[in-house]
């Protein structure tokens, strides 16, 4: 009986040792396989190559620029600018924190800044459209073409391409800003002028103007009056005319409109011409005068009578 009791005690000691030994080495994993000892290991994500990151962020900017060649109106162009604004903003943010090899780290930083400048330039063009500082498709495109941000982005991408990081980026051909005008007194539109009336205009302002005598909603006579100059229309027929004034810079004879700094107004009073013992003569001034008695109202350019 004593031998059996000793054997039982020996087995119990062995089980207790096994349990203590397992605690110090980490025990066994599920299913009986030994588990790894020491602290748990942590995987380190590998950096995304700079080339794909660059292309991913520049491609939307390039796609927006590609759309410019297809636009037909100022409204369409503004829509493309909205897309370009967003693309440049997102690309600037992403590239500002992107990993890049030491050899191109400075160019990556400069590119992010250039994209930020491009975004600001695009926003300025959109603001100029809204304010009618540019009021034709060509002049709006020319303002974008003057963007320092656009030029800098193109230059930096060329440098990165030479370093082995090529992207697709094509700046569309954009027009240059123009400053066209007409000789003072040029008739932009000319009726029969077989009457006896005279219409005089004094443009003491700082921008050119086209002044129209409008009858039944149609511009009958329109005269170009250069800034700081006077002009007159002789031979105005009898009738009661409204007077509309278009002011601005860079007169486009093809569209009969200014392309920059546009303003559209109408005189509140009308101007009657009636043949009698003497001919009727009216004179207006386009700049404010101390004793002036004629008021003007702004006019929606979409409802402005075409000269």
C-alpha positions in Angstrom: 0.0 0.0 0.0 2.9 2.5 0.7 4.4 1.9 -2.7 1.1 2.8 -4.4 0.8 5.9 -2.4 4.3 7.1 -3.4 3.6 6.5 -7.0 0.5 8.6 -6.9 2.4 11.5 -5.2 5.1 11.3 -7.9 2.6 11.6 -10.7 1.0 14.6 -9.1 4.3 16.4 -8.8 5.1 15.7 -12.4 1.7 17.3 -13.5 2.4 20.3 -11.4 5.8 20.8 -12.9 4.4 20.6 -16.4 1.9 23.2 -15.6 4.5 25.6 -14.2 6.9 24.9 -17.1 4.1 25.7 -19.6 3.4 29.1 -17.9 7.1 30.2 -18.2 7.5 29.3 -21.9 4.2 30.6 -23.3 2.3 27.3 -23.2 0.9 25.7 -26.3 -1.2 27.2 -29.1 -4.6 25.9 -30.0 -4.4 22.3 -31.3 -1.2 21.6 -29.3 1.3 23.5 -31.4 3.9 25.4 -29.5 3.4 29.2 -29.6 6.2 31.8 -30.2 7.8 33.2 -27.1 8.5 36.9 -26.4 6.5 40.0 -27.4 4.2 39.9 -30.4 5.7 40.9 -33.8 4.2 43.9 -35.8 4.2 44.1 -39.6 5.5 47.4 -41.2 3.6 48.5 -44.3 5.9 49.1 -47.3 5.8 52.7 -48.8 3.8 53.2 -51.9 6.1 54.0 -54.9 6.1 57.7 -55.7 5.5 57.2 -59.4 2.0 55.8 -59.1 1.1 58.4 -56.4 2.2 61.2 -58.7 0.2 59.9 -61.7 -2.9 59.2 -59.6 -3.0 62.9 -58.5 -1.9 64.6 -61.7 -4.3 62.6 -64.0 -7.5 64.4 -62.8 -5.8 67.8 -63.3 -4.7 66.8 -66.8 -8.2 65.5 -67.6 -9.8 68.8 -66.7 -7.3 70.7 -68.8 -8.1 68.4 -71.8 -11.7 69.5 -71.6 -10.9 73.1 -72.4 -10.4 72.6 -76.1 -14.1 71.4 -76.4 -15.8 74.3 -74.7 -18.0 76.6 -76.8 -19.2 79.1 -74.3 -18.2 81.1 -71.2 -20.6 79.1 -69.1 -19.1 75.8 -70.2 -15.6 77.1 -69.5 -16.6 78.1 -66.0 -17.8 74.5 -65.4 -14.5 73.1 -66.5 -12.7 75.5 -64.2 -14.8 74.2 -61.3 -13.5 70.7 -62.1 -9.9 71.9 -62.5 -10.1 73.8 -59.2 -11.1 70.7 -57.3 -8.5 68.5 -59.0 -5.7 70.9 -58.3 -6.8 71.3 -54.6 -6.9 67.5 -54.1 -3.6 66.9 -55.8 -1.9 69.6 -53.8 -3.1 68.1 -50.5 -2.1 64.5 -51.4 1.4 65.4 -52.8 2.1 67.6 -49.8 2.3 64.5 -47.6 3.3 61.9 -50.1 6.5 59.9 -49.6 9.2 60.6 -52.3 12.8 59.6 -52.7 15.3 62.0 -51.3 16.5 63.0 -54.8 13.0 64.4 -55.7 11.7 65.4 -52.3 12.2 69.1 -53.0 10.5 68.9 -56.4 7.6 67.0 -54.8 7.2 69.8 -52.2 7.4 72.5 -54.9 4.9 70.7 -57.0 2.4 70.6 -54.2 2.8 74.4 -53.7 2.5 75.0 -57.5 -0.8 73.1 -57.6 -2.0 75.2 -54.7 -1.1 78.4 -56.7 -2.9 76.9 -59.7 -6.0 76.4 -57.7 -5.9 80.0 -56.5 -5.4 81.2 -60.1 -8.4 79.2 -61.3 -10.5 80.6 -58.6 -9.4 84.1 -59.7 -10.5 83.4 -63.2 -13.9 82.2 -62.0 -14.2 85.4 -59.9 -13.3 87.5 -62.9 -16.0 85.8 -65.0 -18.6 86.5 -62.3 -17.5 90.1 -61.9 -17.4 90.6 -65.7 -13.8 91.5 -65.6 -13.6 89.0 -68.4 -16.8 88.6 -70.4 -15.9 86.5 -73.4 -14.6 82.9 -73.7 -11.3 84.1 -75.3 -10.5 86.6 -72.6 -11.3 84.1 -69.9 -9.0 81.5 -71.5 -6.3 84.1 -71.9 -6.5 84.9 -68.2 -6.0 81.2 -67.3 -3.1 81.1 -69.8 -1.4 83.8 -67.7 -1.5 81.6 -64.6 1.9 81.3 -62.9 0.7 78.2 -61.1 -0.1 76.4 -64.4 3.4 77.3 -65.8 5.1 76.1 -62.6 3.3 72.8 -62.5 4.3 72.1 -66.1 8.0 73.0 -65.3 8.1 70.8 -62.2 6.5 67.8 -63.9 9.1 68.1 -66.7 11.9 67.9 -64.0 10.3 64.9 -62.4 10.0 63.2 -65.8 13.7 63.7 -66.3 14.3 62.0 -62.9 12.3 59.0 -64.1 8.8 59.9 -62.8 6.8 60.5 -66.0 3.2 61.7 -66.1 0.7 62.8 -68.8 0.3 66.5 -68.6 -0.6 68.7 -71.6 -1.3 72.4 -71.2 -3.8 73.4 -74.0 -3.0 76.2 -76.4 -4.6 79.3 -74.9 -5.0 82.7 -76.5 -3.2 85.8 -75.5 -5.1 88.7 -74.0 -5.9 91.4 -76.6 -6.6 95.1 -76.5 -8.5 95.9 -79.7 -10.4 99.1 -80.4 -12.0 101.2 -83.1 -11.4 104.7 -84.4 -13.5 107.2 -82.4 -16.9 107.9 -84.0 -17.0 104.6 -85.9 -20.5 103.5 -86.6 -20.9 99.9 -85.3 -24.4 99.7 -86.6 -25.8 102.3 -88.9 -29.4 103.0 -89.9 -30.5 105.1 -92.8 -29.7 108.4 -91.2 -32.0 110.4 -93.4 -33.5 112.5 -90.6 -32.6 115.9 -89.2 -31.8 114.8 -85.6 -28.4 115.0 -83.9 -27.2 112.8 -81.1 -24.0 113.7 -79.3 -21.9 111.7 -76.8 -19.2 112.9 -74.4 -17.2 109.9 -73.0 -15.0 111.4 -70.3 -14.6 108.0 -68.7 -11.7 105.7 -68.5 -13.0 102.9 -70.8 -14.3 102.8 -74.4 -18.1 102.7 -75.0 -20.6 101.8 -77.7 -23.8 103.9 -77.4 -26.9 102.7 -79.2 -30.1 104.4 -80.1 -32.7 101.7 -79.8 -36.2 101.8 -81.4 -38.7 99.1 -80.6 -36.1 96.9 -78.9 -33.7 97.1 -81.9 -30.4 99.0 -82.0 -30.8 101.3 -85.0 -27.7 103.4 -84.7 -24.6 102.4 -82.6 -21.5 104.6 -82.3 -18.1 103.7 -80.9 -16.9 106.5 -78.5 -13.3 106.1 -77.3 -12.4 106.9 -73.7 -11.8 110.6 -73.2 -13.4 111.4 -76.6 -16.6 112.9 -78.1 -18.6 111.6 -81.0 -21.9 112.4 -82.7 -24.5 110.8 -84.9 -26.2 113.1 -87.5 -29.3 112.4 -89.5 -31.3 110.6 -86.8 -34.9 109.9 -88.0 -38.0 110.9 -86.1 -39.0 108.6 -83.3 -38.7 108.0 -79.5 -35.5 106.2 -78.7 -34.1 104.4 -75.7 -30.3 104.8 -75.2 -28.2 101.8 -74.2 -24.5 101.9 -73.3 -22.0 99.1 -73.4 -18.6 99.9 -71.9 -15.4 97.9 -71.6 -12.0 97.1 -73.1 -10.9 95.0 -76.1 -13.7 95.5 -78.7 -14.3 92.3 -80.7 -15.8 93.4 -84.0 -16.8 89.8 -84.9 -19.1 89.5 -81.9 -19.8 93.3 -81.6 -18.9 93.2 -77.9 -16.2 94.1 -75.4 -14.4 91.1 -73.9 -13.1 92.7 -70.7 -14.4 95.0 -67.9 -17.9 94.9 -69.3 -20.7 97.1 -68.1 -24.2 97.4 -69.6 -26.5 100.3 -68.8 -29.7 102.0 -70.0 -30.8 105.6 -69.6 -34.0 105.9 -67.6 -35.4 108.6 -69.8 -36.1 108.2 -73.5 -35.1 110.5 -76.3 -37.8 111.8 -78.7 -36.8 113.1 -82.1 -39.4 115.2 -84.0 -38.9 117.2 -87.1 -40.2 120.7 -86.8 -39.1 124.3 -87.3 -35.7 123.3 -85.8 -33.9 119.9 -85.6 -33.8 117.9 -82.4 -30.5 117.5 -80.8 -29.6 115.5 -77.7 -26.3 115.2 -75.8 -25.4 112.8 -73.1 -22.3 112.4 -70.9 -21.1 109.0 -69.8 -19.2 110.1 -66.8 -21.0 111.4 -63.7 -21.3 115.2 -63.6 -22.3 117.6 -60.8 -25.4 119.0 -62.5 -26.4 115.9 -64.3 -30.1 115.1 -64.7 -30.0 111.7 -66.4 -30.0 108.5 -64.5 -29.0 105.1 -65.8 -29.8 101.5 -64.7 -27.7 98.3 -65.1 -29.0 95.9 -67.7 -28.7 92.1 -67.9 -26.2 91.5 -70.8 -28.5 88.7 -72.0 -31.3 91.2 -72.7 -29.0 93.9 -74.1 -29.9 95.0 -77.7 -27.2 93.7 -80.1 -25.5 96.6 -81.9 
